[in-house]
Structures are given as C-alpha cells and as structure tokens.
Amino acid sequence: MPKTYLRTNGVAARYDVHPRSVPRMVKDKRIPKPALYNGRFPLWDEDELDENDRNAAREAPPRRKTETEKATAP
C-alpha cells in the first residue's frame, strides 16, 4: 500500500487546529518533524502521525472526571 502524506492544512484538519499552529506543534514536539519535498514543501507521513498519537496516548496522564461523569457515578 502506498504511503499517505499530509500537507500543513491536512495536519491542521486532523488535529482541529489552525494551520499556523502546526509549526508550533512541531516546535513543542507534539508531532514529528515533516519531510521536505523538493526541499520546500513540508509533508507528514500519516503512519508516523498515527504512531506519534498512540505514543502520546500511552504517556498521557489519567484524565480527571468531568462534572457529568461525577454526577452519573453511583
């Protein structure tokens, strides 16, 4: 199966952020650095993003219960 790559707008849509936030996410190491196509256009490998998301989910601290979850607890 061929690899799928996302441009900046695709990554922004995936994480529901503004496209200008994507470079900040790279800088903060929330997503991996992109490969540069033709030395100019950033492309993110979708498989690398998936792996990064799985790792981030494993390392995330446990979520606190929301008010709704507290209210419905027995």
N, C-alpha and C positions, 0 to 999 in steps of 0.2 A: 504494500500500500504506500503511495507517495506521501511524503511529509507535507504537513499543512503549516503554513506560516501566516502570521498576522502582522499587519502594519499597525502603526500607532493608534489609529481610530478603531481598529478591531480589538486591540488590547483594552482600550478605554471602554468600549461597549461591553466587553467580557466582565470587567470589574465595576461597571456602572460608575465611572468617574469621567471627568473632563479630559480630553486628550492632552492638555497641558500638565495634568497630574502624573502622566505615565513616566516622564523622565525623573520626577521626584520619587516615584515608587522604585525606580532602578537605583537611584542615589541612596535611598533608605534601605536598600537590599530586600524589599518586599517582593520583587520579581527579578528574574535573572537579566543580565545584560543582553541586548539584542545582537544578532549578527548583522553586519552591514553589507547589504547587497550593493555591488558596484562602488563600494567604499562610501556610500552616501545615504542609502535608504535603510532605516532600521527594520529588521524583521525578527519576530519572535517565533521560535518553534513551539507549536501548540503542545507537543508532548512534554517539552521542558516546563512549560507553564503548568501543565497538569501535575507533573511530578513535584514542582515547587508548591503547588496548592496542597497536595497530600502531605508534604513535609511540614508545611505551616500549620495544618490542622492538627497534626500529631503533637507539635510543640506548643500549641496554644494553651493558655491556662484554662482551667474549667470555667464555664460560663456561670454567672450568678443567676439565680432565679429571678424572673421578671415578676412584677406585681400580679399579673394574670396567673402565672404558674403558682404563685404563693396562695392566691385566693382559691384556686381549684384543688389544691392539695388537701388530702383528708386530715 
